Amino acid sequence: MQLRTKANGLAGCIHVPGDKSISHRSIIFGSLAKGVTTIHDILRGEDVLSTMQVFRDLGVQIEDDGNVVTIHGVGFAGLQAPTNKLNMGNSGTSIRLISGVLAGQDFAAEMFGDDSLSKRPMDRVTIPLRQMGVQIAGQTTRDLPPLTIHGNKTLQPIHYTLPVASAQVKSALIFAALQAQGESVIFEKEMTRNHTEDMIEQFGGQIFINDKEIRIQGGQEFIGQNVVIPGDISSAAFWLVAGLIVPNSKIILKNVGINETRTGILDVIQAMGGKLSVADVDNIAKSATMTVETSELVGTEISGEIIPRLIDELPIIALLATQAKGQTVIRDAEELKVKETDRIQVVADTLNSMGADITPTEDGMIIKGESPLHGAKVNTFGDHRIGMMAAIAALLVNDDQVELERAEAINTSYPNFFHDLEDLLHA
């Protein structure tokens, strides 16, 4: 598709779609709870719909009237053996978290996904699950999907130090530990998004956290809840950056999630001198209204413990850095290599093809600022965040065209992205 170029300004108010991470987990917890769970403002992107269909395939009644999702939970013990293979689509969150759910079941299942998911290693989940007594295997030594899994009703608790900072791996082990016989202890390398931990308590369970140590007792039961999902800061990030780098812009974003494990991009914007304000803070929903304006930006260094707090935002942060004065360095982000694409290489290749000056490294990138951008042909390679990054970058291109191949990947997390973009252009 041809992307819009040469924006003379963006203005307006956007309600970003519901948080993808919380949407996934609300379906999982609603299915594993006893009683009815209602979910408001859920993201109806393809990844979340994959999770919803998988739990239907596991015997859970889930209704969606377009406004509210209603789940008739069955508890851990009520899941049923699927009669078909479980399709995870493009969703790494689905396949990893559901592996933990299936770990304590007494039936076999096969999980598969699309071409992109089939290239993503699952060994970081399969290795500790095998230690707990689960039969699980994938393709090659990295356990690429499809995965076959046969759970174990007598799961052994685990004491495990995560080798990587990954909320997906942590959550998979938490779901397995909830079904184990005894207490499990998980140690994080760096603190990652804590939506799973928060939701355990919201649904009436217990979890004990001391810094990077997590303790979970097996045999817990959950009770159905009413869940209201805040807007996804990972989706808001594209508009935050657009408002900062497109001349003559001012964008207001309503109901954006501000969970403390997800707000690294706000720290980066502040460090780079961006004009950003946060108002209407709701401490219960962990959401707020954000306003950004066109800004004079300076380069910065992004590394260490902040990386898990902005791992999904690094592609659009890279674009932000191309428009700042000076150099920006990203380190400690090797996790980018095992996302929907190798995001270190693909981000560098995509933006460099448009005139940026980015040097990829083993664990990040070095980005030269103040780069004028020009037209190019860009492929998302099935990665939604690459597609949205390219669409924002195109707004800076003056006298050329930007063609985006496989634009449909954006539907994974933001089905109304281009509609919202048009609203900002015509405000």
The 8 nearest C-alpha neighbors of each residue, nearest first, counted from 0:
[[1, 403, 402, 2, 404, 406, 405, 401],
 [2, 0, 402, 401, 403, 3, 400, 4],
 [3, 1, 401, 402, 390, 4, 0, 393],
 [2, 4, 394, 393, 1, 5, 390, 6],
 [3, 5, 394, 393, 396, 6, 2, 395],
 [6, 4, 397, 394, 396, 395, 7, 3],
 [5, 7, 394, 8, 4, 395, 245, 424],
 [8, 6, 246, 5, 247, 9, 245, 248],
 [7, 9, 247, 248, 6, 246, 245, 10],
 [8, 10, 248, 423, 424, 249, 242, 250],
 [11, 9, 249, 423, 250, 426, 248, 8],
 [12, 10, 250, 423, 426, 251, 13, 9],
 [11, 13, 251, 252, 250, 14, 253, 10],
 [12, 14, 252, 15, 253, 251, 11, 419],
 [15, 13, 253, 252, 16, 254, 12, 230],
 [14, 16, 230, 13, 235, 231, 234, 17],
 [17, 15, 230, 42, 231, 14, 18, 413],
 [18, 16, 230, 42, 41, 231, 229, 40],
 [231, 17, 19, 230, 21, 20, 229, 22],
 [18, 20, 22, 21, 42, 17, 23, 231],
 [21, 19, 23, 22, 18, 24, 194, 92],
 [20, 22, 24, 18, 23, 19, 25, 194],
 [23, 21, 19, 25, 20, 24, 41, 18],
 [24, 22, 20, 21, 26, 47, 25, 19],
 [23, 25, 27, 21, 26, 22, 28, 20],
 [24, 26, 22, 28, 27, 23, 29, 21],
 [27, 25, 29, 24, 23, 28, 30, 51],
 [26, 28, 24, 30, 29, 25, 31, 23],
 [29, 27, 31, 25, 30, 26, 32, 24],
 [28, 30, 26, 32, 36, 27, 31, 72],
 [29, 31, 72, 27, 28, 32, 73, 26],
 [32, 30, 74, 28, 75, 29, 72, 73],
 [33, 31, 221, 74, 222, 72, 29, 223],
 [32, 34, 222, 72, 74, 73, 223, 221],
 [35, 33, 223, 72, 71, 222, 32, 36],
 [34, 36, 71, 223, 70, 72, 37, 69],
 [35, 37, 223, 224, 70, 29, 225, 69],
 [38, 36, 69, 225, 68, 226, 70, 224],
 [37, 39, 226, 68, 67, 227, 225, 41],
 [38, 40, 227, 67, 41, 226, 228, 37],
 [41, 39, 228, 17, 227, 42, 38, 66],
 [42, 40, 17, 22, 39, 228, 43, 38],
 [43, 41, 17, 44, 16, 19, 22, 18],
 [44, 42, 41, 47, 48, 45, 414, 412],
 [45, 43, 412, 411, 42, 46, 47, 410],
 [44, 46, 411, 48, 47, 49, 410, 43],
 [47, 45, 90, 49, 411, 48, 44, 89],
 [46, 48, 50, 49, 45, 23, 44, 43],
 [47, 49, 51, 45, 50, 46, 52, 43],
 [50, 48, 46, 52, 47, 51, 87, 88],
 [51, 49, 53, 47, 48, 52, 93, 23],
 [50, 52, 48, 49, 54, 53, 47, 26],
 [53, 51, 55, 49, 54, 50, 48, 56],
 [52, 54, 56, 50, 55, 51, 85, 49],
 [55, 53, 57, 56, 52, 51, 59, 58],
 [54, 56, 59, 52, 58, 57, 53, 60],
 [55, 57, 53, 54, 58, 81, 52, 59],
 [58, 56, 54, 79, 55, 81, 78, 59],
 [57, 59, 55, 79, 56, 78, 54, 60],
 [58, 60, 55, 54, 57, 61, 30, 72],
 [59, 61, 71, 55, 70, 58, 62, 72],
 [62, 60, 70, 69, 59, 71, 55, 63],
 [61, 63, 69, 68, 70, 64, 60, 67],
 [64, 62, 68, 65, 67, 69, 61, 66],
 [63, 65, 66, 67, 62, 68, 69, 61],
 [66, 64, 63, 67, 68, 43, 62, 40],
 [67, 65, 64, 39, 68, 63, 40, 41],
 [66, 68, 39, 38, 64, 63, 65, 69],
 [67, 69, 63, 38, 62, 37, 70, 64],
 [70, 68, 37, 62, 61, 36, 67, 63],
 [71, 69, 61, 36, 35, 72, 29, 60],
 [72, 70, 35, 60, 34, 61, 73, 36],
 [71, 73, 30, 32, 33, 34, 29, 31],
 [72, 74, 77, 33, 31, 30, 32, 78],
 [75, 73, 31, 32, 77, 33, 76, 72],
 [74, 76, 31, 77, 78, 73, 32, 178],
 [75, 77, 74, 78, 73, 104, 31, 79],
 [78, 76, 73, 74, 75, 79, 58, 31],
 [77, 79, 57, 76, 58, 75, 73, 80],
 [80, 78, 57, 58, 81, 77, 106, 56],
 [79, 81, 106, 57, 82, 78, 107, 108],
 [82, 80, 57, 83, 56, 79, 108, 84],
 [81, 83, 80, 84, 56, 57, 108, 85],
 [84, 82, 81, 85, 56, 109, 108, 86],
 [83, 85, 109, 110, 86, 108, 82, 81],
 [84, 86, 110, 53, 109, 111, 83, 87],
 [85, 87, 111, 88, 112, 110, 84, 53],
 [88, 86, 112, 49, 90, 111, 94, 93],
 [89, 87, 112, 113, 90, 86, 49, 46],
 [90, 88, 116, 113, 112, 87, 46, 115],
 [91, 89, 46, 93, 92, 88, 87, 94],
 [90, 92, 94, 93, 95, 89, 116, 87],
 [91, 93, 90, 95, 94, 96, 167, 23],
 [94, 92, 90, 91, 96, 95, 50, 97],
 [93, 95, 97, 91, 92, 96, 87, 98],
 [94, 96, 98, 92, 97, 93, 171, 91],
 [97, 95, 171, 99, 98, 93, 94, 92],
 [96, 98, 100, 99, 94, 95, 93, 101],
 [99, 97, 95, 101, 96, 100, 94, 102],
 [98, 100, 171, 175, 174, 102, 97, 96],
 [99, 101, 97, 174, 98, 102, 175, 103],
 [100, 102, 98, 104, 103, 99, 150, 97],
 [103, 101, 150, 99, 100, 175, 104, 133],
 [102, 104, 151, 150, 152, 101, 178, 154],
 [105, 103, 150, 101, 106, 102, 152, 151],
 [104, 106, 150, 151, 152, 103, 149, 107],
 [107, 105, 104, 149, 80, 150, 108, 79],
 [106, 108, 149, 148, 150, 80, 105, 109],
 [109, 107, 148, 147, 149, 110, 84, 106],
 [108, 110, 147, 84, 146, 85, 148, 111],
 [111, 109, 85, 146, 145, 84, 86, 147],
 [112, 110, 145, 86, 144, 87, 85, 146],
 [113, 111, 88, 87, 116, 86, 89, 117],
 [112, 114, 88, 116, 115, 89, 117, 111],
 [115, 113, 117, 116, 112, 118, 89, 381],
 [114, 116, 117, 113, 118, 339, 89, 381],
 [117, 115, 119, 118, 89, 113, 112, 114],
 [116, 118, 144, 114, 115, 119, 143, 112],
 [119, 117, 116, 115, 143, 120, 114, 144],
 [118, 120, 116, 117, 143, 337, 121, 115],
 [121, 119, 143, 141, 122, 142, 118, 337],
 [120, 122, 142, 123, 124, 143, 125, 141],
 [123, 121, 125, 141, 124, 142, 126, 120],
 [122, 124, 121, 125, 126, 168, 127, 120],
 [125, 123, 122, 121, 126, 168, 127, 128],
 [124, 126, 122, 128, 127, 123, 129, 121],
 [125, 127, 129, 128, 122, 124, 123, 130],
 [128, 126, 130, 129, 125, 124, 131, 123],
 [129, 127, 125, 131, 130, 126, 133, 124],
 [130, 128, 133, 132, 131, 126, 127, 125],
 [129, 131, 127, 128, 132, 126, 133, 157],
 [132, 130, 155, 128, 129, 154, 133, 156],
 [133, 131, 129, 130, 154, 151, 155, 134],
 [134, 132, 129, 150, 128, 151, 102, 131],
 [133, 135, 149, 148, 129, 150, 132, 136],
 [136, 134, 148, 147, 133, 125, 149, 129],
 [137, 135, 147, 146, 142, 148, 134, 138],
 [138, 136, 142, 146, 143, 144, 145, 147],
 [137, 139, 142, 143, 144, 140, 145, 141],
 [140, 138, 141, 142, 143, 137, 136, 120],
 [139, 141, 142, 138, 122, 137, 143, 120],
 [140, 142, 122, 120, 139, 143, 121, 138],
 [143, 141, 137, 138, 122, 121, 139, 140],
 [142, 144, 138, 120, 137, 141, 121, 117],
 [145, 143, 117, 146, 137, 111, 138, 142],
 [144, 146, 111, 110, 137, 143, 147, 117],
 [147, 145, 137, 144, 110, 136, 109, 148],
 [146, 148, 109, 136, 135, 108, 110, 137],
 [149, 147, 135, 108, 107, 134, 150, 109],
 [148, 150, 107, 134, 106, 135, 133, 108],
 [149, 151, 102, 104, 103, 133, 105, 101],
 [150, 152, 103, 153, 154, 105, 133, 104],
 [151, 153, 103, 104, 154, 105, 150, 178],
 [154, 152, 151, 155, 180, 179, 103, 132],
 [155, 153, 179, 151, 131, 152, 132, 180],
 [154, 156, 131, 179, 180, 132, 153, 157],
 [157, 155, 183, 179, 181, 182, 180, 176],
 [156, 158, 183, 159, 184, 131, 155, 176],
 [159, 157, 184, 183, 185, 160, 156, 186],
 [158, 160, 185, 157, 186, 161, 184, 127],
 [159, 161, 186, 185, 187, 162, 158, 188],
 [160, 162, 187, 163, 188, 186, 159, 164],
 [163, 161, 160, 188, 164, 187, 123, 165],
 [164, 162, 161, 165, 188, 334, 187, 189],
 [163, 165, 188, 189, 191, 187, 307, 166],
 [166, 164, 167, 168, 163, 169, 191, 307],
 [165, 167, 169, 191, 168, 192, 170, 164],
 [168, 166, 170, 165, 169, 92, 171, 95],
 [169, 167, 171, 165, 170, 166, 124, 172],
 [168, 170, 166, 172, 167, 171, 173, 165],
 [171, 169, 173, 167, 172, 168, 166, 96],
 [170, 172, 99, 96, 168, 174, 173, 169],
 [173, 171, 175, 169, 170, 174, 99, 176],
 [172, 174, 170, 176, 175, 171, 177, 169],
 [175, 173, 99, 177, 171, 100, 172, 176],
 [174, 176, 99, 172, 173, 177, 178, 102],
 [177, 175, 173, 179, 178, 174, 217, 172],
 [176, 178, 217, 174, 175, 179, 218, 173],
 [177, 179, 217, 176, 218, 175, 103, 180],
 [180, 178, 154, 217, 176, 156, 155, 177],
 [181, 179, 217, 155, 156, 154, 153, 178],
 [180, 182, 217, 156, 216, 179, 183, 155],
 [183, 181, 216, 215, 156, 217, 184, 214],
 [182, 184, 156, 157, 215, 158, 214, 176],
 [183, 185, 214, 158, 213, 157, 159, 215],
 [186, 184, 159, 213, 158, 160, 212, 214],
 [185, 187, 160, 212, 211, 161, 159, 213],
 [188, 186, 211, 189, 161, 190, 160, 185],
 [187, 189, 164, 161, 163, 162, 186, 190],
 [190, 188, 187, 164, 304, 191, 211, 307],
 [189, 191, 187, 211, 188, 192, 307, 164],
 [192, 190, 307, 166, 260, 193, 189, 165],
 [193, 191, 260, 166, 194, 261, 308, 190],
 [192, 194, 196, 195, 191, 197, 260, 166],
 [195, 193, 197, 196, 192, 198, 21, 20],
 [196, 194, 198, 197, 193, 170, 199, 24],
 [195, 197, 199, 193, 198, 194, 206, 200],
 [198, 196, 194, 195, 200, 199, 193, 201],
 [197, 199, 201, 195, 200, 196, 202, 194],
 [200, 198, 204, 196, 202, 201, 197, 195],
 [199, 201, 204, 203, 198, 202, 197, 205],
 [200, 202, 198, 199, 203, 197, 204, 224],
 [203, 201, 221, 199, 200, 222, 204, 198],
 [204, 202, 200, 201, 221, 222, 199, 205],
 [203, 205, 200, 199, 202, 221, 219, 220],
 [206, 204, 200, 199, 207, 203, 215, 216],
 [205, 207, 215, 214, 208, 196, 204, 199],
 [206, 208, 214, 213, 215, 209, 205, 212],
 [209, 207, 213, 212, 210, 214, 206, 211],
 [208, 210, 212, 211, 213, 207, 214, 186],
 [209, 211, 212, 208, 190, 213, 187, 186],
 [212, 210, 187, 186, 209, 190, 213, 189],
 [211, 213, 186, 209, 210, 208, 185, 187],
 [214, 212, 208, 185, 184, 207, 186, 209],
 [213, 215, 184, 207, 183, 206, 208, 185],
 [216, 214, 206, 183, 182, 176, 217, 184],
 [215, 217, 182, 181, 177, 183, 218, 214],
 [218, 216, 177, 179, 178, 181, 180, 176],
 [217, 219, 178, 177, 179, 216, 220, 180],
 [220, 218, 217, 177, 204, 221, 216, 178],
 [221, 219, 32, 218, 204, 222, 74, 33],
 [220, 222, 32, 202, 203, 204, 33, 223],
 [221, 223, 32, 33, 202, 203, 34, 224],
 [222, 224, 36, 35, 34, 32, 33, 29],
 [225, 223, 36, 226, 202, 222, 37, 35],
 [224, 226, 37, 36, 38, 227, 223, 39],
 [227, 225, 38, 37, 224, 39, 228, 25],
 [228, 226, 39, 38, 40, 229, 225, 284],
 [227, 229, 40, 17, 41, 39, 226, 18],
 [230, 228, 256, 17, 254, 18, 255, 286],
 [229, 231, 17, 255, 18, 16, 256, 15],
 [18, 230, 232, 17, 233, 234, 256, 255],
 [231, 233, 235, 234, 256, 255, 236, 230],
 [232, 234, 236, 231, 235, 312, 311, 237],
 [235, 233, 236, 232, 231, 237, 15, 413],
 [234, 236, 232, 238, 237, 233, 15, 239],
 [237, 235, 239, 233, 234, 238, 232, 240],
 [236, 238, 240, 235, 239, 234, 241, 315],
 [237, 239, 241, 240, 235, 236, 242, 250],
 [238, 240, 236, 242, 237, 241, 291, 235],
 [239, 241, 243, 237, 238, 242, 319, 236],
 [242, 240, 238, 244, 243, 239, 245, 237],
 [241, 243, 248, 239, 292, 240, 291, 293],
 [242, 244, 293, 240, 294, 292, 241, 245],
 [243, 245, 241, 293, 242, 240, 246, 294],
 [244, 246, 241, 242, 248, 8, 243, 293],
 [247, 245, 8, 248, 293, 7, 244, 6],
 [246, 248, 8, 293, 245, 7, 9, 249],
 [249, 247, 9, 8, 242, 293, 292, 246],
 [248, 250, 292, 10, 291, 242, 9, 293],
 [249, 251, 10, 11, 291, 290, 242, 12],
 [250, 252, 290, 12, 289, 11, 13, 253],
 [253, 251, 13, 289, 288, 12, 14, 290],
 [252, 254, 288, 14, 255, 13, 251, 289],
 [255, 253, 287, 286, 230, 288, 229, 256],
 [256, 254, 230, 286, 287, 253, 232, 229],
 [257, 255, 286, 229, 230, 232, 285, 231],
 [256, 258, 286, 285, 259, 262, 255, 261],
 [259, 257, 260, 261, 285, 256, 262, 286],
 [258, 260, 261, 262, 257, 308, 192, 263],
 [259, 261, 192, 308, 258, 191, 262, 193],
 [260, 262, 308, 259, 258, 263, 192, 309],
 [263, 261, 264, 265, 259, 257, 308, 260],
 [262, 264, 308, 309, 266, 265, 261, 305],
 [265, 263, 267, 266, 262, 309, 268, 312],
 [264, 266, 268, 263, 267, 262, 269, 275],
 [267, 265, 269, 263, 264, 268, 270, 262],
 [266, 268, 270, 264, 269, 265, 271, 263],
 [269, 267, 271, 265, 273, 270, 266, 264],
 [268, 270, 266, 272, 267, 271, 273, 265],
 [271, 269, 267, 268, 272, 266, 299, 273],
 [272, 270, 297, 268, 296, 269, 273, 298],
 [273, 271, 269, 296, 270, 268, 297, 274],
 [272, 274, 268, 294, 269, 271, 275, 296],
 [273, 275, 292, 291, 294, 272, 276, 293],
 [276, 274, 291, 290, 273, 277, 292, 289],
 [275, 277, 290, 289, 278, 291, 274, 288],
 [276, 278, 289, 288, 287, 290, 275, 279],
 [277, 279, 288, 280, 287, 289, 276, 290],
 [280, 278, 287, 288, 281, 277, 286, 289],
 [279, 281, 287, 278, 286, 282, 288, 285],
 [282, 280, 286, 285, 283, 284, 287, 279],
 [281, 283, 285, 284, 280, 286, 287, 257],
 [282, 284, 285, 281, 286, 280, 258, 227],
 [283, 285, 286, 281, 282, 229, 227, 256],
 [286, 284, 282, 257, 283, 281, 258, 256],
 [287, 285, 256, 255, 257, 281, 254, 284],
 [286, 288, 280, 254, 279, 255, 278, 281],
 [287, 289, 253, 278, 252, 254, 279, 277],
 [290, 288, 277, 252, 276, 251, 278, 287],
 [289, 291, 251, 276, 250, 275, 252, 277],
 [292, 290, 275, 250, 242, 274, 249, 239],
 [293, 291, 249, 242, 243, 248, 274, 294],
 [292, 294, 243, 248, 242, 244, 246, 247],
 [295, 293, 243, 273, 296, 274, 292, 244],
 [294, 296, 272, 273, 297, 323, 293, 324],
 [295, 297, 323, 271, 272, 294, 324, 273],
 [298, 296, 324, 323, 271, 325, 272, 299],
 [299, 297, 327, 326, 325, 323, 324, 271],
 [298, 300, 327, 271, 301, 328, 297, 326],
 [299, 301, 328, 327, 329, 302, 298, 330],
 [302, 300, 329, 328, 330, 299, 306, 303],
 [303, 301, 330, 331, 306, 329, 305, 300],
 [302, 304, 305, 306, 331, 301, 330, 332],
 [303, 305, 306, 189, 307, 302, 190, 308],
 [304, 306, 308, 303, 307, 263, 302, 309],
 [305, 307, 308, 309, 304, 310, 302, 303],
 [308, 306, 310, 191, 309, 305, 164, 304],
 [309, 307, 261, 263, 260, 305, 306, 262],
 [308, 310, 263, 312, 306, 307, 311, 264],
 [309, 311, 307, 312, 306, 313, 308, 335],
 [312, 310, 309, 313, 233, 314, 384, 335],
 [311, 313, 309, 310, 314, 315, 233, 316],
 [312, 314, 316, 315, 310, 311, 317, 309],
 [315, 313, 317, 316, 312, 346, 388, 318],
 [314, 316, 318, 317, 388, 313, 312, 319],
 [317, 315, 313, 319, 318, 314, 312, 320],
 [316, 318, 320, 314, 315, 319, 313, 321],
 [319, 317, 315, 321, 316, 320, 314, 392],
 [320, 318, 316, 317, 321, 322, 240, 315],
 [319, 321, 317, 323, 322, 318, 368, 327],
 [320, 322, 368, 318, 319, 370, 323, 369],
 [323, 321, 369, 368, 320, 319, 370, 324],
 [324, 322, 296, 297, 368, 320, 369, 298],
 [323, 325, 297, 368, 369, 298, 296, 322],
 [324, 326, 298, 368, 297, 323, 367, 327],
 [327, 325, 367, 298, 368, 366, 328, 299],
 [326, 328, 298, 299, 366, 300, 365, 320],
 [327, 329, 365, 300, 364, 301, 366, 330],
 [328, 330, 301, 363, 364, 302, 300, 365],
 [329, 331, 363, 302, 362, 332, 301, 328],
 [332, 330, 362, 302, 333, 303, 363, 306],
 [333, 331, 362, 334, 363, 330, 335, 306],
 [332, 334, 362, 335, 336, 331, 363, 361],
 [333, 335, 332, 336, 337, 338, 163, 164],
 [336, 334, 342, 333, 337, 338, 332, 343],
 [335, 337, 341, 334, 342, 333, 338, 343],
 [338, 336, 335, 341, 334, 119, 340, 339],
 [337, 339, 340, 335, 336, 341, 342, 119],
 [340, 338, 382, 115, 337, 116, 341, 381],
 [341, 339, 338, 342, 382, 337, 336, 345],
 [342, 340, 336, 343, 344, 337, 345, 335],
 [341, 343, 345, 335, 340, 344, 346, 336],
 [344, 342, 341, 346, 345, 335, 363, 359],
 [343, 345, 347, 342, 346, 341, 348, 359],
 [344, 346, 342, 348, 347, 343, 349, 341],
 [347, 345, 349, 342, 348, 344, 343, 314],
 [348, 346, 344, 345, 350, 357, 349, 351],
 [347, 349, 345, 351, 346, 350, 344, 352],
 [350, 348, 346, 352, 351, 347, 345, 377],
 [349, 351, 353, 352, 355, 347, 348, 346],
 [352, 350, 355, 354, 348, 353, 349, 356],
 [351, 353, 349, 350, 354, 348, 375, 355],
 [354, 352, 373, 350, 351, 372, 375, 374],
 [353, 355, 372, 351, 352, 373, 371, 350],
 [356, 354, 351, 350, 370, 353, 357, 321],
 [355, 357, 367, 351, 366, 354, 358, 370],
 [358, 356, 366, 347, 365, 355, 367, 359],
 [357, 359, 365, 364, 360, 366, 356, 347],
 [360, 358, 364, 363, 343, 344, 347, 357],
 [361, 359, 363, 364, 362, 358, 365, 343],
 [360, 362, 363, 333, 359, 364, 343, 332],
 [363, 361, 333, 332, 331, 330, 360, 364],
 [364, 362, 330, 329, 360, 332, 361, 359],
 [365, 363, 359, 360, 329, 358, 328, 366],
 [364, 366, 328, 358, 357, 327, 329, 359],
 [367, 365, 357, 327, 326, 356, 328, 364],
 [368, 366, 326, 356, 321, 357, 325, 327],
 [367, 369, 321, 323, 325, 324, 322, 370],
 [368, 370, 322, 323, 324, 321, 371, 367],
 [369, 371, 355, 368, 321, 322, 372, 354],
 [372, 370, 354, 369, 373, 355, 395, 322],
 [371, 373, 354, 353, 396, 370, 395, 355],
 [374, 372, 353, 396, 354, 399, 375, 371],
 [373, 375, 401, 400, 399, 353, 396, 372],
 [376, 374, 401, 353, 377, 352, 402, 400],
 [375, 377, 402, 401, 403, 378, 374, 404],
 [376, 378, 403, 402, 404, 375, 349, 379],
 [379, 377, 404, 380, 403, 405, 376, 386],
 [378, 380, 381, 386, 382, 385, 405, 404],
 [381, 379, 378, 382, 405, 340, 115, 404],
 [380, 382, 408, 379, 383, 405, 115, 339],
 [383, 381, 379, 339, 385, 380, 384, 408],
 [384, 382, 409, 408, 386, 385, 411, 381],
 [383, 385, 387, 386, 382, 388, 314, 409],
 [384, 386, 388, 379, 383, 382, 387, 389],
 [387, 385, 379, 383, 389, 384, 388, 406],
 [386, 388, 390, 384, 389, 385, 391, 383],
 [387, 389, 385, 391, 315, 390, 386, 384],
 [390, 388, 392, 386, 387, 391, 393, 385],
 [389, 391, 387, 393, 388, 392, 2, 386],
 [392, 390, 388, 393, 389, 394, 241, 387],
 [391, 393, 389, 394, 390, 395, 388, 318],
 [394, 392, 4, 390, 396, 395, 391, 389],
 [393, 395, 4, 5, 6, 392, 391, 396],
 [394, 396, 393, 5, 392, 397, 372, 4],
 [397, 395, 373, 393, 5, 4, 372, 394],
 [398, 396, 5, 399, 395, 4, 373, 394],
 [399, 397, 396, 400, 5, 373, 374, 4],
 [400, 398, 374, 397, 373, 396, 401, 4],
 [399, 401, 374, 402, 375, 4, 1, 398],
 [402, 400, 374, 375, 2, 376, 1, 393],
 [401, 403, 1, 376, 0, 377, 2, 400],
 [404, 402, 377, 0, 378, 406, 376, 1],
 [403, 405, 378, 406, 377, 379, 0, 402],
 [406, 404, 407, 379, 408, 378, 381, 403],
 [405, 407, 408, 404, 403, 409, 386, 379],
 [406, 408, 409, 405, 410, 381, 383, 411],
 [409, 407, 383, 381, 406, 410, 411, 382],
 [408, 410, 383, 411, 407, 413, 406, 386],
 [411, 409, 414, 413, 408, 412, 407, 44],
 [412, 410, 45, 44, 409, 46, 408, 383],
 [411, 413, 44, 410, 409, 414, 45, 19],
 [412, 414, 410, 416, 415, 409, 44, 411],
 [413, 415, 410, 416, 44, 412, 409, 411],
 [416, 414, 418, 413, 417, 419, 410, 16],
 [415, 417, 419, 413, 418, 414, 420, 409],
 [418, 416, 420, 419, 415, 421, 414, 422],
 [419, 417, 415, 421, 420, 416, 422, 414],
 [418, 420, 422, 416, 417, 421, 415, 423],
 [421, 419, 417, 423, 422, 418, 416, 424],
 [422, 420, 424, 418, 423, 419, 425, 417],
 [423, 421, 419, 425, 420, 424, 426, 418],
 [424, 422, 10, 9, 420, 426, 11, 421],
 [425, 423, 421, 9, 422, 426, 420, 10],
 [426, 424, 422, 423, 421, 10, 9, 11],
 [425, 423, 10, 11, 424, 422, 9, 421]]
